[in-house]
Amino acid sequence: MDEGSPEIVPANSPATDLDQEPESSQSGDGDGDGPPEPLSDKLPVPPGELSLYRAAVALRVLLLAAFFRYRVTHPVPDAPWLWLTALACELWLALAWLLAQLPKLSPTNRAAHPDRLASRYADGTGLPGVDVLVTAAAGAAGTTEPPLATANAVLSALAADYPAGRLACYVSDDGADMLAFEALFEAAGLARRWVPFCRRHGVEPRAPELYFARGVDYLRDRAAPSFVKERRAMKREYEEFKVRINSLAAKARKVPEDGWVMSDGTPWPGNNPRDHPAMIQVLLGHPGDQDAEGNELPRLFYVSREKKPGFQHHRKAGALNALLRVSALLTNGAYVLNLDYDHCVTNSGALREAMCFLMDPVVGNRTCFVQFPLRVGGDGDGGGDQLASRDDSVFFDIDMKCLDGIQGPVYVGSGCFFNRKAMYGFDPALAEEDDDAAHGSWCCFGNGKGRALRRTMSAVPLLDSEDSDEQTGAADGARARRRLRSYHAALERHFGHSQAFIASAFAGQGRGGGGGGGSDSTGAAACSLLREAIHVVSCAYEERTRWGKDVGWVYGGGAVATGFRMHARGWASAYCSPARAAFRTFARPSPSDVLAEASRRAAAAMGVLLSRHCPVWAGAGGRVRLLQRLGYAARVAYPLVSLPLTAYCALPAACLLTGRSIFPDDVSYYGAVLLILLLSSVAATAALELRWSRVTPRAWWRDQQLWAVTGTSACLAAVFQGVLRACAGIDVGFSTASTKTAAARSSSDGEESSDERRRSLRWSNLLIPPASLLLANLAGVVVAVSYGVDHGYRAWGPVLGKLALAGWVVAHLQGFLRGLLARRDRAPTVAVLWSVLFVSVLSLLWVNVDSYSAPPARAASQQPVL
């Protein structure tokens, strides 16, 4: 890359007044000198629906207490171990439900007002800058999906409904892949036609792959002939773009012995993905760079941070922190949007909706991030492919709205707008009654009352200027200079040894302010700025600094720890769920991809649970509310539920195949009524929850099925992964059957640390536990029905309850069975054979052990099952 490129845009001047706000943000929508209208509102759930929901939850808790009292006082002497196992599983599942339910008692909805934002910033010049940070994934040799997905994500972000001069996109390529760079270069050329086409016609969605995949009826939509002609031309140009990507992928199937060579004959710096220099290239944003219609284009940068053996690179979090520093030097947008390579912007107004929360005159200064739901791309119901149809409706439309009623939703890793100052470790804005104690929360210098500032939760070093006006004489002046040098050294230990970056952290960051710098820089200034940008993405820059701890994305804690750290400092977050989905995946995932992703998330949750970032004890003395902490605890502890869930799913099969029961034979009338009331309260709670959340029953049922499948496969494996990683330092991962997805994930995460032992297993190993449970319960049902048919109607009484439990397990896993029989990503035969062998061995082992251990009288009268 040309290190003397004059096209780099400089950062804002560090001389910007920290207390100054943009002029446009001072003008309100109200009459006269009245306060401006809020840009967002909280819309509580109707009191009637909420009261019924809370009453159902309270009734369910009381019935659970009565149920467990009955279970403890009525043991099963014939099967004590089955009874104890069932009781322990039921207690564990009940406590897990209660932990997850307590933060869900105060749900809320939010409404943004983009029309008020548009009236306040009519020409768009007063809007703050937004830097889009995309973590790209390089594909395996010969594959096109990751580069094509990254190109669509970038094109959809560049075409968003936001002023071009205030929008910049940074793409991190941790693998230093030539294919990814060439694909982005081609995408930059296509953007000159695609961006004006989208903005002129207002098309949705603005990812070309998703847009052209939709069928359009020109007669029904009454499309103008000019639009039809231009759309066909644009589609033809996009198809040519895909042909070029396919050609690049075909070329990349065989890497030359001497490595890749660029067009000018110089070797590609990233030929060794584990050891290469930093690369920064301006793809869009050159002086005079315009689209096909002569309008200004958003800026696009390619960034590949330096990689050296022996350094910790921290995967995705390290890549995002590198992008955060580079973007601060080049454009310094007040807000940043984090996107994964396979998430496209499908609502062009998402950026303006996020600004309604972040620039709200009432709560904007205390909002650290705005999280949007992430929907699954593609249409159709998926047929029997329940895993591929997952869209996390229950999590995003129920759990996130409930947390939004406390302190705000959790950060999920993508589709999130951040306040840059919150990422740096600054405190949120002080309340109005505290304005006399400090002149603003963004300033690091005290204004008359330094002690009040030092009591804040800000991680940024603060300069105590108390009594500074009273210092006179040479001695006081020398003392002040020493204190100032000490303060500058503290800032370098916090942000790193880059004066330009430290200056950008305090430049142009007033409320609603910030944004990209100008483009009138001299060549010398641009060269100096480029050298500084290369410096901040070097391997050694973060050593002995607070990056990954108090600044940027947290290392070792995933997305959960990053959001929790901000909430612990007193920040609040907001959840925005517009009618049109803001972000959607590039393509519908296959069942293997869903299982591998669920395994990765569960393993990350277990890693947080077993680390110092665990929400149970982290942030002690902070500002996290109790219910918010419980919500975070439930977010990281959910893989542990796989242990009782798997055992409980195996109990019906064990009861049917052995003729035992987990309930006493003579169930009293009180016990039967209590069980019926408990099941009715469970149904009532679910129905009322669906009523206020507007989640469809079909989506809820699909989520329940997926919970059972992943709970007995991916989450169960994640528990053992977390224990192995914490105790032995062995990291076991599950790769999908397709090498392209595995390569994409490994490139996106970055290389492993040198001291960590990595083990990779095929995703088919995750199928053995749920397949075994399914086959065992089906076998139990067949045996029980055969026994009932042979012994008459009196034999049906003892097995009806067992059949009901087995039917519950089969109903939850039947979608999984249909997925096994599907043609797409069919499970390997060896997984099914291992499941059959596992169930057969356990059954035969039980028959032999029980035959020798049972008393003669009971053995003679025991129900024959096999």
N, C-alpha and C positions, 0 to 999 in steps of 0.2 A: 504494500500500500504506500502511497505517496505521503510521507510524513510532512511534507511542506505544502499540503493542499490548502489553498486560501479559501476554500468554500466553507470551512467550519464556522459556525455561528458563535459569537462570544456570549458569555454570561452577562447577566445584569450587573450594572455598576455596584460595587460594594458600598458606595456612598449613599445608597437609598435610605431615606429616613424610615426607621422601623415603625414609627407611629403614624405614618402617612397612609391614607387609604385612597383608592382610586376615586376620582371625582364622581364618576357615575354611580358608585355605591353609596354616595352620600344622599342622593336624591331618592326620595321615597315615592310610593304610589299613592300615599294618602293626600288629603287636602291640606294646604298650608304647611305648617311646621310640624304636623302630626307625625307619629312614628310610621315607618314604612310597613306595608303589609307583609306578613310572613310568606315566605316562598314555599313552605311545606306545613302540613298540619297532621296531627295525630287524630285518627278516627277510631275511638274505642269500639269494641264489640258491643252490640246492643245489650243493655243491662238484663233484659229478660233472658236472652240466650246464655249470657255469661253466668247468671245466677243458677239456671238449671244445670249447666255444665259443672259448676262447683258443687252443687248439691249431689249430683250423680257421683262425682269423685269422692266426696265425703261419705256417701252411703257405701261405696265400694270399699273404702278403707275399713269401715265398721264391719261389713260382712266378711272381709278378709280376716279381721281379728277373730270374729266368731268362728270362722271356718278352721283356722289353725288351732283354736282351742279344742274344737271337736276332733281334729285330726290327731292331736297329741293325746287326748284322753281316750281314743279308740284305736289302739294299735292292732296289728294283724299278726297273731302268734304264728300262723303257718308260714309266713314269709316276712320275717323281721327285717332282713336286709333289703328286700324290695321296698318295704314300707318306710324304712329310714332313708333310703335313697330318694324315694318320691317326696318325702317330707322335706328333706334338705333342698332338693331342686325347687319345690314350690316356694319355700321360704326365700331362697336366693332370687328367684324370678320376681316374687312379690316386692322384695326390697329394691331390686333394680327398677321395677316399674314405678315405685314410689319416688326414688331418686330422680327419675326422668320426669315424673308428673308434677312435682312441686314447682319447678320453674314455669310450668305451663298454665298457671292459674290466672295470669294477667295478660292475655293476648291483646294485641293492638294492630291496627292497620294504619298505613300512612298514605297521604295524598300529596303529590308534588304539583306545583302550579307553574308550568313552563310559560304560560301566557303572561304571568306577572314578571317573570324573568325577562321575557322578550320585550315587554313594555319598559322595563327599567334599563335594559341595554339594547336599545332599538337598533343601533348600527353594529352591535357586537364588539365594538372596540374596548369596552370596559370589562369584558369577560376575562377571567384568569386563564393562564396557560395550562394545558393538560398534556402531560407526557405519557404516552402509551408504551408500556414495557412488555414486550412479547418474548417469552422464552421458547426459542425454536428447538426443533428436534430433527436431527439428521437421519435420513432413512438408510436402511441397509443397501448394499450394492444392488442396483437394478430396481429399486422400489421408488414409487412416486408419491405415495400418500402423504408422508410427513412434509416434504417440500410444497406440495400442492395445498395442503391444509394450512401451512404457514403463510403461503401467498394469499389465500383467501382471507385469513385472519387480518393480515396487514391491509389488504385492499378494503375490507369492510371498515376498518378503523380509520383509514385515510378518507373514506367517503362519508363519514359521519356528519351530521348536521351541526357543524361547529366552525367558527371562523378559522380559515386555513392558516392565518398567521399566528394563531394561538394553539395550534395542534402539531405535535411532533410524535413520531413513532420510532422506537428503538428496538431492534431485534438482536437478541443474544444468541449466538451460535457457539455453544460450548464445545462442540465437536470439531470446529474449524473445518467444516465440510465444504468442499468446492461446489457440490451440487446445491447445497442450501444457498450459498452466495450467488451462484448463477441464477437460481430460481428467483431470489429477491431482486436481482438486477433486471430480470425479465418482468417481474411484477411492477417494478418502478416504471418501466416503459408503458405497461398496460394502464397504470394509474393515470397517465396523462389523458387517456380517453375515458376510462371508467368513472373517475371522480366527477367530471362535468356532466356525464350522462346521468348519473344517479342524482345529482343535485338539481339538474334542470327538470327532470321528470318525476322526482320524488319517489323512486322505486323502493320497494322493501321486499325482502331483505337485501342488504348491499354487499353481501358476499356473492360473487358471480356464480359459483357452483350451486349454491342454494337457490339463487334467483332464477337461473335458467332451468333448474330442475322442476320448477313449478309449471303446470300447464296453464296456458293463457288462452281465453276465448275472446278474440278480438271483437267479434260481433256483439257478444253479451256485454263486454266492458266498454263498448263504443269507443275504441281506441282511434286516435287520429291517424290518418295514413302516414304522416311524417314520423310519428312515434313508432309505428309498425316497421317502417323502413329502417329507422335508426336502430331499433332493437335487434333486427335481424343482422344488421352490419356489426353491431356490438357482440352478438352471440358468435358470429363467424370469427371475429377477432379473438374472442376468448377460446374458441376451439383451436385456433392456430397457436395460441399461447400454451394450451395443454399439449399440443403436438410437440412444441419445443421442449416442454418439461419432460415428456416421454423420451425425446431424443437425448436429452441430457442424462436421464436415468439409464438409458441403454448404453450410453457412453461410459457411465460410471460403474458398469458391471465388472469391468476389469481395470484395476488400478495399474498404471504403468510402473515398471520396475524403478524408474528414477523419480517417481512421484508426478503429481500434476504440475502443469506449466501454464502460466497465464498468457493472455494474448500478446503481451509485449516480450515474451520469451523468458521472463524471470520465473523461478520456481515458486509454486504456491507455498506461502509461509506455513500453512497448516497441514503439510504432508504428514507430519507426526502429530496426531491429535493429543498425545500426552506431553509433548514438549514443543511448544511453538510460541512465538512472540505475540504481543497484543496487536489486534487489528481493528481499526476504526475507519469506516468508509462512508462518505456522504453519497447516498443514492438519489435523494431528492432534497432540494434546499440550496442549490447553487444560486449565486446572484443572477437574477433575471430568469430563474427557472419557472416556467409557466406551463399550464395545461394546454390542451388542444384549442381552447377558446381564449387563450391569453390571460387567464386568471391565475392568481397565486395558488400554489400547491402547498399542502402540508409537508413537513420535513420528514425524511426517512433516513435512518442511520443503521448501518450494519456494525455490530460490535462483537468481537471475539476476544475475551480476556486472555491474559497470558497464562500459560500452563507450564509448570516445571515439576519434575519428579521430586518427591519429598515434601511437597507443600499440601496443606489441607485446602481443598477447593470448595467444599461444602455444597456441592450439587446445585440444586435449583436456587436455594437461598443465597448462595454465594454469587450466582449469576445475576440475580435480581439486585443485590447490593452493588455489584459492579455497574449495572445499568443506572441505578439511582445516583451514583457519583458522576458518571459520564453525563447524564441528562442534566444534573445540576450545573455542570460547567458549560454546556452547550446551549441549552434553552431555559433551564431553571423554571419549569412550570410549577405553579403553586400546588398543583394536584397531580397525582400519578395514577394511571389505570394499569392494573396487573392482569395480563391475559396469558393463558397457555396457548401453545401453538395450534391446538385443535378447537379453539373457541372463537367463533365469529360474532361480530356485532350484527345482530338481526333487527335492531331497533335504532334507527339513526338518531332519534332524540334521546338516547340513553345518557349521553354526556350532559345535555341540558337538564335532564331530570336529576342527575347526580348533583349538579351545581345548585339546584333548588335546596338541597339539604346542606351542602357544604358552605353555601353563601347566605344561608338564612340569617336575617339580622338578629334573631333571638338565640338560636342554638347552633348556628354555623361554626362559631369559634370553639365550641366544645365537642365537635364531631370529628372523630379521628378517621373514620372510613365509612363508606356507604357500600353495602354488599347487595348484589343483585343475584337472583336465582339463576342457576345454570341448567338449561333445558337440553334434552337430547335431540339431535337433529334427525331429519327424516320423517316421513309420513307413514301412515298405516298402523294397524294395530299389532303387527308382529305375529299374528297367528298364535301358534303354540310357543313361540320364542319369547317367553316371559322375561328372561334375563336381558335380552336385547331391547326390551320395551321400557326399561327402567328410566324414569325421569326425576326421581327423588321428590315427587310431589308432596309426600307426607313431611319430609324433612324441611323443604323450603316453604311450604304453605302452612305448616302447623308449628313445627319446632322453632323456626326462625322468627315467626311472628310473635310467638310467646316470649322469646328472649328480647325481642324489640320492645316489649312492654316493661322490661326491667332496666337494663343498662345498654342494651343493643345486641344485635346478632353477633355470632362468631364469624371469624374470617375463614373462608373455605379454600383459599389458595388461588382463586382466579375470579374474574368478573367483579373486581373490587376497586373502588376509587379511594385513594389515600390522601390525607392531608400531609404534605411533605414535612411539615414541622413536627407532626406526631411521630413520623418515622425517625426523625433526628433525636427524639428524646425530650422535646420541649413539653412544658406543662400546658394543659388546656387553659382557655381564657378564664380569668377570675370573675367571680360573680360581681354584680353591680355594687354590692355593699363593700366589696374589697377593693374597689377602685382607688380609694384613698390610701390604701396600704402599698400599692404598687401601680405604676403607670401603665402596665400592660403585661400580659403573660408571655409575649414573644421576645421580650427584651432580656438580655442576660445581665444588664447593669441595674443595680438597685436605684430607686428614685426616692431616697429619703428614709426608707425603712428596709434595710437589707436583711434584717432578721426574718421579716415576714416572707421574703423571697426564698431564703434558705430553707424554710420549713416546707416548701413545696416538694412535690415528687419529681421535679425535673431532673433528668440525668445529665443535662448539659451543665458544665461548670459555670457557676455564677460568680460575678465580681462584686464583692461587698464594698459599696461606695459610701457606707455610713460614715458620717463626719468628714467626708472628703473635702467639703467646702471649708472646714475649719483648719485644715492642715496648712501651715505656713512655715517658711524657713527652708534652709537647704536640707536639713535632716529629714523633714517631712516629705520634701520632694524626692529625695533618694529612696525613702521608704515606699513612696507611691510608685516609683519606677520599678522597684524590685517586685512589688505586688503585681504590677502590670505584666512584667516578664513571666512571673509565676503563672498568671492567668493565661497568657498565650501558650505556655508550655502545657497547661492543663487542657486547653482546647485541642492542641496537637495530639495529646494522649487520647482524647475523646474521638476526634474526627479523622486523625491521620495527619501526616506531614505534607499538607497541601494548603498553602495560604489562599490560593484561588478558590478552593472548595470551601474553606472556612468562611471566606468572604461571601460566597454565594449562599451559605446557610443563613446569613443575616441580611441578605439583600432582597428587596422587593417582596417581602413576605407579610405584608399587612393583610387584614381580613379581606378576602375576595380579591386580593391583588396578585402580584406575581405575574408570571408569564414569560414568554420567550423574549430574548434580547433582540436587539436590532441586527441588521445584516450589513451595516455600513462599516465593518471593521477593516482595519488595514491588514495587509498581508503579514507584516511582522507580528501583530497581535494574534492573528489567526494561527500562525506557526507556533507561537508560544502557548496558546491555548490548547492546540493539538498535542504538544508535548506533555502538557499537564494532564490532559485526558488519558494519554497513554500511561502516564505515571500512576493514576488512580486506579487502573485496572491491572496493575502488576501484581505478581504473586505475593510480594513482601509488603504491600502497602498496609494490609490490615493487621500486621503483627504488632502486638503491644498497643492495640487500640480497643475501643469499645464496640467495634463493628461486630454484629452477630450477637451482642449481649444487650447493650442499651441503645444501639443505633441500627436502623435498618431491620431486615428480616432476621429473626432469631435463628441461630445455628443449633441443631440438635433437638429442636422442639417443634419443628413443622409450623404449619399455619396456625395451629391452636395457640402455641406459645407466643407468636407474634401479636395476635389480637389480644390475648390475655395480658401481656405486658402493658399495652396501651390502656386497657380498662383499669389496670392496677394503679396507673398514674392519675386516674380521674377522668379520662376521656370517655365519651359515649359514642356509640356507633348507631347507624340507621340502616333500615332494611327497606329497599325499594323494589316493588314487584309490579311493574307496569302491565297493562292489559296485553300489549304485544311483548313477547319475550325479548329481553335485551341481549342475551347471549345464548348461543346454541352451539352444540358440538358440530363439527364439520360433517361427520357421518355417524350413523347409528353403530354402536359397538356390537361386536359379536359376543356370544356367551363366554368365550374364553377371555376376551378382553375385559368383560365385566368382572369375572372371577379374579383375574390378575389384578385389576384395579382395586377391587374390594380387599384383596389380600394386602396390597401395598398400603392402603389407607388404614386397615386394622393394625398392621405391623407398625406404622408410624404412630398410631394412637397408643399402642403398648409401649413404644419407645418413650413417649412423653410421660406415660403413667409411671414408668420405672426410672425416671430421671429427675433432676432437680427442678425441671420445669413443670412438674405435676401441679395442676391447679389446686389440689387438696392442701398443699403446704406452701406453694410458691406465692410470692406477693404478700407475705404476712405484713400487716401494718399498712397495706395499701388502701385503695378506695374501691375495691371490688365488693359489691353487695353480696350478701349471703346466698340469695337465690341465683344470682349470676354465677357465683362460684360453683354452686351445685350443677348448674347447666353445663359449665365447662367440665366438671368432674364426670358427668354423664357422657359427655362427648368423647372423653379419652378412655373411660372404663367400659365402654359397651362391648369390646371383644371378650371380656370375662364372662359375659352372659352365655357365651357359646358352650361353656362347660356344663352348666345345668340344663341348657336346652338340648344338647346332644344326648345327655343321659336320660332326660325325660322322654325324648323321642324314641329311645330304645326300650323304655319300660313297657309300652303296650305289646311289642313283639315278644319280650321276655315273658310277660304274663300269659299271652296266648299260646306260646310254644311250651310253657312249663306247667300250665294249669294253675298257676298261682294268681294272686290278686294284690293290688296295693290298697284296696279298701276292705273293710271287714265284710264277711259274708252276710251278716244280718244288719244291714244299714237301717237305722231307725227312721221314723217318719220325720223327725226333726232334722236329721242329717240330709235327707233327700230334699226337703224344702229349702234348707240352707244352701245346698248346692245349686238348686234351681234359681234362687234369688241372686246368688253370686254371679252365675252366668248371665242372668238378666241385667245386672248392674254393669257387667263388662260390655254387653251389647249396647246398653243405654249410653255409657260413656263414649263409646266409639261413634254412635249415631249423632250425639250432640256435638262431638268434636268435628265431625264432618259437616255439621250444619253451620257452625260459625266460621269454619275455615273455607267452605265451598269446595272442598276436595271431593271428587267423585268417588262413589263406592268402588268402582272398578279400579281406580288408581290406588285406593287404600288396600284392596284385596291383593293387588299385584305387589304392593310393598310388603304386605304380610308374607306372601309366598317367598319373596326375595330375602326377607329377614330370616326365614327358616333355612333357605338354601345356603346363604352366605354364613349364617350362624353355625351351621354344621360343617362348613368347609373352610372358607377363607378366614373367618374369625377364629375358628378352632386352631387352625395352623398358625395364626398370628400370635396366639398366646404362647405357643412353644417357641416361635421365632423370637419373641421378646425376651423370654427367659434365657434362650441360648445366647442372644446378643448381650444381655446384661451380665450373665455369669461366665460365659466362655469366649465372648468376643466374636462369635461366629454369626455371620449375617446370611440367612437363608432366604432366597427370593424365588418367586414362581414366575417363570416366563411363559408367554403364550405359545401356542403351537406355531404361529407365524413368526418367522424371524424378523420381519419388518417391524412389528410392534415392539419386540424385545430390544431391537437396536435403537428404535426411537426413544424408548424409555431410558435406556442407558445413556444415550447421548444427551437427553434432556436433563438427567440428574447429574451428569458429570461423572468423572472417574472416581473410583473408590479411594479411600485413604490407604496408604501403603501398609499400615499395620492391621488392617481389617481383613479377615478371611471371608471371602465371598463364596457362597454355594448357591447354585441355580438349579431348580427342579422344574420339570414340566408342569404345566397347569393341570394336566390330567390327574396328577396325584391328589389334587383337591377334590376330585369327584368320588373318591373311594368312600369317605364317611357318609355323605348323603345317599349315595347309591346303595350302600350296605343297609342303611336305615330303611330305605324304601323297600328293598327286596325282603328284609326281615319282616316288616309289617305286612307286606302282601302275603308272604308265606304264612304268617300267623293268622291272617284273615281266612286264607284257604283252609288251614287246619281246623280253625274254630268252626267254620261253616260246615265242614265235613263231619265234625264231631256232632254238631247239632242235628244234622240231617239223619245221622245214624242212630242217635239216642232219643229222638222225639222232642216234643215241645218243652218238656221239663228241663232239658239240658240247655235251653237258650237263656234262661234267667241269669246264670252266673257269668255268661260271656258277653251280654249286651253292653255292659259298661266298658269292657275291654275293647269290643269292636268299635265303640264310639271314639275311644282314645286313638285306636289305630286308624280310624277314618279321618280323624283330625290331622294325623301325621301325613297320611297319604294325600289328603286334600292340599296340604301346604307344599308337598313335594311333587305333585302331579305335573305342575308346569315344568319342573326340572326333568321329569321323565319324558315329557313331550319334546323338550329341548334335546335330550339324548337321541331321540329318534329322528330329529330333523337332519336334513342334508347339510345345512350350513354348520361348519365347525363341529361335526359329529364327534362325540366322545370316542376315544380309542377303545377298541375291543378289550385291550388288556385291563383297562380300568374296570369294566363290567365284570370281567373274569376274576379279577382280584376281589371285587365285592362279593361275588357268589362264593368264592372260596372262603372268604373271611366269615360270612354268615354260616356256611356249612360247617366249618371247623368249630365255631363257637357252639352251634347247636349239638353237634356230636359230642363235644367235650362236656356240655351240661348233662346230656343223657347218661353218659358214663359215670360222671361224678355223682349225680343224683341217685343213680341206681345203687351205688355202693354205700352212699351215706344215708339214704332214707331208711327208717324203721320198717320191718317186714309188714306190719299191719297197714301202715300208710302206703307202702310201696304197692301192696296188693290192691288197695282201693283207689290208688291215684288215677287220675284221668289220663288215658293214653293220648299222647299228642303227636308222636312221630311214628 
